[in-house]
Structures are given as C-alpha cells and as structure tokens.
Amino acid sequence: MWAANGSDAATIKLMMTEGSDMGWMGLGWNMHGSMKGADMWVVHRQGQGWAVTDALAVAFARPIADQSQDVILRSMEYKTGVWSAVMSRKLKPCDLAGDLEIMPGQQLVMLWAHGSVARNSFSGVTYHGPGFRNKGSVGVTLLAEEVLSQRSALQAADQAADQHVPVASSEAPEPLPVTDAHVEAIVRKFMHARDASADNARRGTAPAVCTSSKCDASAEQARQQPATYNTAAAVATQASKYTPPPVTKNADGTLSVDIKCPRSAIPAEVTTYLVCYTLLPADQKYHIVRYDSLLGSRLVHHSLTYTCEPGSQAEADAKQLLAANGTGPFNLDTHVKTCAQIYMAAPPRKAPPNILPQEVGLPFGKDSFQVFIVEMHYNNPTGASGMSDTGSGLRLTFQPASFRGVDAEFLTIGQFILDIPPGQPDYAAQTATCTPACTKRFKQNLTIINQAFHAHALGKSFRTNWVRNGVELKPLANLKRFDQAYAQWLPSDPVQRVLMPGDQLSLTCTYNSIGRKNVTQWGWTAQDEMCMWFIMYYPAQEVAFCAHGFTPLLPLTVCSASSQEATALYEPYIAGNFTQVFNIVKDTVTSGRGILQDPVMRITKPYNLSQGCSSDKPL
C-alpha cells in the first residue's frame, strides 16, 4: 500500500509473508522492470534492530548504497507470519544519480525481493536466489489522485494550445533553398570524410558522382528502389503455407485475435530469440483497443511485437516469407526479421493489460499495418533440454476503426549512421534531431501515450531533449541504464505530454563496446547496433519518421511517412556509392520528404534537471 505525505513525499508499506528469521526485504522502482538501473529501498537487519538502505542496482548484483540516503524507515514489525515495513521518501530527492523521481499518476514497475543476511548489516545482504519464489515485479501507478489537480491547473492552457500553432522561433530560421550543385557539394564532403577516415580507408575512394539524366541504368534503378534487407527474395513462389489465426467475437461486441508462436521447442541455451509472423485481416480498417500477454512457458522473459510499414518492400518480403514458410518460429541466430517498427510490448508477467485511451485505437487492416512479428525472448538459465512453449504472444482486442475514429501513430527519431569503435565503455553517437521545420508539418497538437527506446547488445543509455521556442522543457524520457532484455513501452509524464508544431526533439544514444574487437555499425542483426526512439501519440499525422544529424557533414532532415530514405542511405554510404547517395539525397529533398541545410534550434534557456528537488528527508 502507499499514500501521499503532504504533496512532496510518498509513504510505502511493504508486507511479505515469510518466517521470523527473514534477514532482509526490499523493493525497487523503474519504468522497464529490470533490476539493472532500479532505485532500491532495502530493509535489513542492523545490529539488534532494523535499518533501511537507499541503494542503486547498477547490474544484476548486490545494489550499491547511495551516497545520499533519502529513505527513512518508519516502522518494521512481525505479526503472525507477516513482516510489515513502512518507509517514506520525497517524490523528487536531489540525488539525481541514484534516485528515481516518483511522478504522481505515472506507471512504474515495482520490484520486490527478500532473503537472508550473512551478518546484520547492509553488506551482509545475500542473494535472493533463482526463480520466482523470493522475487517478483508488478506494475503500479502511485498517487494517481494527485495528477487530477495538476491536470486541472494546466487544462486551460492546454485547451488554448490546442487552437494555437506557434510561430517558428527566431532561433530556428527557415531552411535555405538548395540546388543540385548544393546537394552535390554537400554529398561530396560527406563521402570524402567517410573515405578519409582511418577505419574506412581500406574501402577505397568513392567514384565520381553522376548528376545528369544520363546516369547508368543500375544507378537510376537503385535511386528508385533504395537498398533493403530482402531476406525473402530467394524464396520461390509456391502455394501458401500460412494459415491465419481465428477471430473471436466477444460479448461486448469487440473482436479478439491471438498473434503468437505455435508450440515450439526451446533450445537448451541460456538465451534464445524466436520470431513468428502473422498477417491480420485487411477487409477493412480496424483499431486495437487493448492487448494482453499470452504466456506459454515459464521461460518467457519478455516479448516485443514489430510491424512493417504499409506498402514497403519489407512488408512485401514478409508476406512472401509467410506464404513460403508459414508463421515460423524463426531463430534470430540465423534469421533477420524483415521489419523493425516496434508496435507493441507485451505487459510484464502479472502486469495488467495495455489499454489505449478511450477515444483512440492502434490501426491495422486495409490501407494500414498488416504484417506483425512477435519476438519472444526466452531465458533458460540452466540450459535445460526438452523445454517447450505452448504458444506465447499477444491477444489483441479490436473493433472497426469507425467506433473510435482517432488513430494512434508512431513518431520515430533515430540515428542511422553508426560507427562505434571497439573497447569504449561510454561512446556517444551523433545526436539525431527532429527539427522545428519538420514538426511544423504537424497539423495540430499531439498527445503522447507512451515511448520506447531501441538498441542492441551494446546499448547503454538514452538521453532526450525537448525544446520549444529556444526554451528546453523537461525531457520526455531518459534511460540511464538500458537493458535490451527488458525493452518495454515507457510511461510518459501524465501531465506534460503535449507536443506542439515547431517543437524540437533530440536523441543521443550511448554504447558500451568493451569486448568488441571491430567497429560496430548500424544494422538489423544482433551483432549490429541501432539508435531509435519510438513515440506513440494521437491523432495520427503524415510524418512518421523525423531525424536530422546523421553526421555534421550531412545537414539533412528526413521528414517523411517512413524511414525508407534514412535506411536507404546506409548501404550505399558503407559501400562508397557516391552516385547512389547523391540521388537518394536529391530525390528525398525534391520530393519534400527531406529538408537540406535545415538549422537546429539553439537552446537559450536549458532545463535544470534538479528543478523542484528536495534535499530534506520526509518529516
């Protein structure tokens, strides 16, 4: 149980059923469910009594005590087999490195565990043990009633903002007009810098750029059909092996369908990723209004669901793969999934279902998303053989889109030029920015539902910035310690969650490449890396991908309905195909899907992350 203590502190009562000899019990807080990076409150035996230690779990190991101890233990008692600890802490302590701010109304994951002590002190806390008997997690929303008053205070401003499209700040002037000569000069510098780098010198120099209408046929074809990761191109045409899942009508008139893997053997490996493909009905447009986890094995660690951009080559490849090979499963050790747009993250074990706002739905069907890929992560710590999954994935509840009318959509911000050197514990990639010139294409204000970050094994942290008219606002999301195994949709600030035309958003991804011997670049495989920020919002706009800052020498903002232009640049850039890079950039700019020489808004008033924090302990 929990309660507010005034308006700036929370009091938590933690109750556990355990024998009288229990040595410690604790809880942790974060937004994604991993112990790694969790803010921990550990109640433990201390001398002849009890104490609480405010700590941070930097890894899957004993938490490290914070330098600033901001949690107080109000009481600890044992009655008839039940331990009860009452703790208090300010909602926003000033220990920004060790403590998680508790925002009223924000969804969090609460971790819990208990165990014994080797000696009566925090240093004597021992491992809670494997399995789920002594540990667990649950999704919670703290102090939900507090957010109502905060929303009321901002309601008038929000209503006015809904009718207002801000004038572009003087800090972000309009992009300059460009000519073919400008494009060629910029691309030439961009490619020359690539070839001049020590790491890329072995690839040779780029060929001369062809800018005339007489470019050779292969270059022209490459311009019109940018390179894709076509994993199904070699599959021969044959009778379809795919059987669509059955659709069930519910008592309330909604429909349900399961997107999941069939019964599958789980390899005797510690970590396994299996993916399965599903083609959903496309007779009309539908809205997903809710989704629940389906768990067919206790070895399921988590799952993500991806989708393909409608009408893309990736979608065509996925449909061909389905027809030739059926649903799957396919092991990611040897299979490269065709699509990378995160669409849904399964709610954690024992967590409630994901229910969308009443007026909004996630679209699929006719003229929308159709192919979905469920990615299952299995954790088999003992490498047990003979294990299987009876069918894990998601149960979707949906209805015709006409019932709700408002589409949720995704804005993706990402960096597609990555060259991560080996042996670096804290390497920051070039910042990707969604500029005001792109967000001014929004026709109205946008309400954020939730967000997700995406990287692979080297991903360490994500930092975002949100700027409006030169003033930096509170970051929409930051993740100090990323754990790929716990990728989830992250909750947004329940009060400040409205994007406006002309806003600027930036993403910086940081990596730990210790253990790698070669440069790691952007790519689809687990050995490659990514840098992505997905924002689920409503109502849907025509801009689905926005990114500027691939390198300082390519001042191109891709502002498009898909990420095709950004991904298409990758292969010819790596291959040194000067002509193809020129044609892609030129076509992106002249079609309006990109903005060249697009200035980034300068921050005139930075946001103070410690704003509103309290260095005092609760009374």
Secondary structure, 3 states (H helix, E strand, C coil): CEEECCCCEEEEEEEEECCCCCCEEEEEEECCCCCCCCEEEEEEEECCEEEEEEEECCCCCCCEECCCCCCEEEEEEEECCEEEEEEEEECCECCCCCCCCCCCCCEEEEEEEEECECCCCHHHECCCCCCCCCEEEEEEECCHHHHHHHHHHHHHHHHHHHCCCCCCCCCCCCCCCCCHHHHHHHHHHHHHHHHHCCCCHHHCCCCCCCCCCCCCHHHHHHHHCCCCCCCCCCCCCCCCCCCCCCEEECCCCCEEEEEECCCEEECCCCEEEEEEEEECCCCCEEEEEEEEEECCCCCEEEEEEEECCCCCHHHHHHHHHHHHHCCCCEECCCCCCCCCEEEEECCCCCCCCEECCCCEEEEEECCCCCEEEEEEEEECCCCCCCEEECCCEEEEEEEEHHHCCEECEEEEEECCCCEECCCCCCEECCCEEECHHHHCCCCCCEEEEEEEEECCCCEEEEEEEEEECCEEECCCCCECCCCHHHCCCEECCCCCCEECCCCEEEEEEEECCCCCCCCEEECCCCCCECCEEEEEEECCCCCCEEEECCECCECEEEEECCCHHHHHHHHHHHHCCHHHHHHHHHHHHHCCCEEECCCCCCCCECCCCCCCCECCCCC
